[in-house]
Each structure stands twice: as structure tokens, then as C-alpha cells.
Amino acid sequence: MKLLTAILGEIKGLFVEDNRFALAIIGLAAVVIGVAGLGAPPTLTGILLVAGSLGLLADTVLRARARIKPPDDPKA
């Protein structure tokens, strides 16, 4: 039970701490649903979903990396 609570806490923290990421995921889902509703082929819809998800993940990783201060170089 503690493991389940920890996992749910981590998932909650993902969306609470990074509102921009959560809104981007919701936006991506809305776009994909809209494209699918317009009659786009399932392959195109799937590619859009995967590409959008990877793009959002890359953006989040790069933003997190920019927030982390690199350690001081003792040789410099």
C-alpha cells in the first residue's frame, strides 16, 4: 500500500509542480482528438501523438536541465 501511495504521490507531483507541462499534455490531447475527429487516418493521428509527446518531453528535460546549476570546476 505504501508503494501505491508513493507512486500516486509522484504522479500528482508531476502535474502539480509543472503546470505548463500538464497544460501542454491536455492541449496535445485536444489537438489529436480534433485531428482524429476530422477524419485523419489513424496512422497520422498516431504519429502526431508520438511526435507531440516526444517534443513535450524534450522541452521539459531541457527546461529542467537549464534550472540545474552545473557544479564548479575545481581546475578552473
Residue, then its C-alpha position, 0 to 999 in steps of 0.5 A: m500500500k505504501l508503494l501505491t501511495a508513493i507512486l500516486g504521490e509522484i504522479k500528482g507531483l508531476f502535474v502539480e509542480d509543472n503546470r505548463f507541462a500538464l497544460a501542454i499534455i491536455g492541449l496535445a490531447a485536444v489537438v489529436i482528438g480534433v485531428a482524429g475527429l476530422g477524419a485523419p487516418p489513424t496512422l497520422t493521428g498516431i504519429l502526431l501523438v508520438a511526435g507531440s509527446l516526444g517534443l513535450l518531453a524534450d522541452t521539459v528535460l531541457r527546461a529542467r536541465a537549464r534550472i540545474k546549476p552545473p557544479d564548479d570546476p575545481k581546475a578552473 
